[in-house]
Amino acid sequence: MKFSSYMNEWLYGEDGYYKNFKDIGKGGDFYTAVSTSSFFGASIANHLYKMIQEKQIPRDGYLIEIGAHKGYLICDMIQWLYTCDASLISSMKFAIVERQPKVQEAQREYIYSRFGDDVKVEFFSSLSEIQVDYAFYISNEIFDAFACELIKDNQQAYIEDNKLVWREIDKELANKVIPYRQVKGEVAVGYEDFAKDISNTAKRCDFVSFDYGEEYVRNDFSIRIYKSHETLPLFDEELILSDEFKKSDITFDVNFGHIIKAFEDEGFKKIDYETQARALIRFGLIDILEAFAKQTTQAIYVREADKVKTLIAPTIMGDRFKLVHFRV
């Protein structure tokens, strides 16, 4: 079995990690920008609002989140859009793409707890169900959740008898990594199909995503397992053989060069690629935080400011996470 098939089963199989809703934050296996601070979503929504003001995008378009976890991000964005212009809640349409029914159920419950019946959020089980005039897509840490192949020295990884073995690299895979001068590490499977699926959903769209990685490969392995905020090495025989670890997340650093090529091959134009810190500050994060300071107590402000530091500090999320923005 190719490693990508094994990883896909690990994450999305009948007993896979993402089959059911998973906690993030303190009670889960890892933190994300979304679980760190609601100012993350507010900043992105603030940028979206400016695009609407500048008539770059229509007031009646779709805001669609892919891989929404519980729905925190899209709810934080809706909340901020309401703050900016309450009429947008009526003119815009909101949706989530989520294929797991149990996760959809958790999302519906959370959205209702935030807005009751005042906000309608549609649900799509796949991108193929979407046919709209305009969509603004948002995702956070979705590309690291794709399955991948592992390569080194013209070989690729397979799973045989519950063990990791190396065989001669498949020709198609070998050709795929040539543009990135990659000889070792992870090669994501599915970016090309994903970009094509996005392009088929709307006459016009913007796609904005945050993830951790670089535009150029390091020619080394980054694949790892997260369990209860511990980082565990994949290349430990006991971890691979133990089904217990299939209850944990498995991930790798994203090759943004691969993502950019996949989207540009489908006719998208790359609008931005930058660090999360630069993007959020450009979106108005600091201005939002300063406005918040005038409306709350010093103690609450300090607490929220500390969370914001996590989002933009170079040594935490600020530089390690990147934004990529495509338009078609």
N, C-alpha and C positions, 0 to 999 in steps of 0.2 A: 504494500500500500504506500503510495506517495505520501510524504509528510503533510502536504496540504489537505489531503483527504482525512488524515488522522486528526489534524488540527480542527478541521471543519466539524468533524464528529464531536470532538472535545467541547467546542463552543456551541454548536447548534443542533447536535443530535438529540435523540429522544430524551436522554438524561443530561444534555449539554448545559454548560454554564449559563448561557443566555436564554435557555428555554423558559425559565421563570423570572420574575422580577427579582433583581438583586439590589441590596442596599449599597449606597456609596456614602462617603464621608466617614465619620468616626465609627459607625456601626458596621461598615462594609469592609471590602478588601482593599479599597484605594480611595483617594480623593480626586475630584475633578474641579475645573474652574467653576462649573455650575454649582457644585455642592459647597464650594468655598465662600461664594458671595453672590447675592442677587444683583450686585452692581455689574457683574459680568453681562447678564442678559440686558440690563438697563442700558449699558453702553452700546451694545449692538443695536438695540431698538432705537436709541438716540441717533445712530448713524442711518438707520433705515428711515427714520422720520425726516432727516435732512434730505435724503434722496427723494422722498415724496415731495417735500417743500420745493426742491429744485426741479421738480417734474421729470426726474430721471426715470421714475417708476410710477405707475398709476395708483390712485387712492383705493381702487377696488380690486387690487391684485390679491394673490394668495401669499400668506406667510406659512411655510411648511417646514417642520422640523423632521429630520431623519435621525433615528436612533435617539429618541427623546428620553430614555430612561423612565423616570416617573412623570415627567412633564414640567420640571422646574424651569427649564430655560424658556420654553415658549410662553409659560405663564408669566415669568418675569418680564419678558418682552411685551406681552399684551398689557401688563400693568403699566409699563412705562409709556407705551403708545397712548394709553388712556390718559395718562398725566399730561402728555404733550398736546393731544387733541382728542377729546372724548368721542368725536364723530367718527374717528377711524375704526372704532370698535363695531360700528354699524356698516361702514363702507367696505372694510377689508374682510377677507375670509381667512380662517385659520385651520390648519390641518397637521396631522402627524402621520408619518409612515412607520408602521410597526407590524411585523408579520406574526408575532407571538400573541395569541389571544389572551393569555394570562397577564402579559405585560400591558396589553391594551386595557384590560380591566382595571389594573392599578392606576394607569394614567387617567382613565375616566373618573375614577374616584377622587384622585388628587385635584384634577381640574374643577370638579364640582365643589370641592372643599374651598377652592380659591374664589370661584366666581358664581357658584350656584347655577341658575338658569340664564344668567345675564350674558354669558359668552358661549357661543357654539363653536366647538372644535370638531372637524370631520376626521375620520380615521380611514386610512388606506392600508391594505395589507401588502401592497407592492407598488412600485413606481409605475407599473404597466396600467394601473387603474386610473392614473392621472392624465387628464387632457384639459389644459386650461390656456388662457391667453397669456397670462403672466404669473410667474411664481418667484418669490424670494425664498431660496432654500437656505437653511441654517443647520449645521451639524457640529457636534463637539466630540472629539475622540471617536470618530467612526472608522477612519482608515486603518487604525491600528487593530481594529476588530475583524479585519479580513483575514482569511487563511493565507498562509505563505508556504513557499518552498524554501528549503535550506540548501545552500550551495557552498562548496569549497574545492579549490584545485580541480576544476572540471568534473566534479562529482556532485550528486545531489542526494538528499536524505530520503530513506524509505523506512517504514516500520515493518519489521518481520519478527514474528514470534515475540511480540511485545518489546523488541529491542530496536534501537536506532542503528541502521546500517547505511553505508555509502556505496552508491553505484555510479556508473558513468552517467554524466549529465545528459538529459534529453536534448536533442538538437534544437527544438523550438524554444526551450528554456534558455539554452546557451545563446541563441540569437537575440532573445529578449533583453538580456543584460548587457549586450554590447554597447548600446548608447550611453550607459552609465559607467562603463569601464569597471564593471563589478566582477570580482572573482571569488568573493566570500561574503556570506551573510544571508539575509532574508530577502526573498523576492515575492512580493504580494501577488495574489491570484484574484483577479476580478475587477481591478480598477478600470480596465478598458470597457467591460460590459456595463459597469456602473455609470461611467461617463456617457455611454451611448443611451442608457435608459433615462438618465436625467435629460438629455437633449431631446428625447422623444415626448416629454411630458408637457412642454409648453412652447408657444410660439416665440416667447421671449422669457429669459430667466436670468437671475443672478444666483450664484451658488457660493456661499461663504462657509468656510470650515476651519476649525482650530484642531491642531493635533501636535504631537511631539515628534521631532525628527529634524532632518536637514535636507537641503536641496541636492546635496552630493553624498554619495555613499562613503562610508568609512572603511569598507572592506573588512568588516569584522562582525561578529555576532552580537546582537542586542536582545535576542529573544529571552523572555523570562516569565516567571509565574508570580502572580500577586495573590497572597493569602493573608487576610487579617493584617494588612499593611506591612507584611514581610515580603521581601523580594527574594525569590528562590531561583537558582540556576536550572535551566532546562537540562543541561548536559550532566545531570546527576542520574545515574542508572536507576536509583531507587525511586526518583520522582516519576520517571517515564513509566516504570512498571506498576506504580501504585494508582489504582482508580480513584483513590481519595483526592488526588490532586486535580482530577477532572471536575471537581467541585470548585476549583479556583480559576481565576482569569489567567489566560496566557496571551502575551502581547509582544510587540517588537517596535523599534523605532521606525517611523515612516520615512520612506524615500520620496520626498516631495518632487524630485525630478521626474520620477515615474508618474506621479499624479498629474503633474503639469503636462507631460507628453500625452497621457491618456485623454485629457480634456481637450487639449489643442488639436489632437487628431480628430476629434468630433466637432470641430469648428468653433470651440469656445475661445474667447480672448482672455488672457490672464490680466486682470485689473491690478491686483496687489499680491505680493508675497512679502511678508515681514514678520518680525517677532510679535508675540502676543502683547508685550508691553507697548511697543510702538503703535500697534493697531488700536488697543483700548484707549490709550491716551489721545490718539487722533479722533477716536469716536466720541470723546468728551468725558471720559471717566473722571478726571480730576475736577472738572466743572460740576459734574453731578454730585460728587462727594462734598465739594465745598457748599453747594446749595443745601445738601442734607444736613451739614453742620449747623446751619442757621435755624433748622426746624426741630432739633433734638437736643438731648442733654449731652454734656461733655463726655460722660461715661459711655453712652451708647455710640457717640461719634468715634471715640478712641477704639472701641471694639470693632466697629465696621472698617475703620481706617487700617487696622491691623490685617483684616481679611483682604483688603484691597492690595496691601503690600505683597501678600502672597501671590496675587495675580500678576503683578508687574515687576517684582524683585528679580534681577538677573539671575541670582543663584537659586531661585525657586522655580516659578513658572514663567517668569517674564521673557527670558531668552530661549529657554528650552522648547517652549511651545511656539508654534507659528500659525499665522493666518494665511490662508490662500483664498483668493476671490476670483471667480471666473464669471464671464458674461457671454450670452449668446442671444 
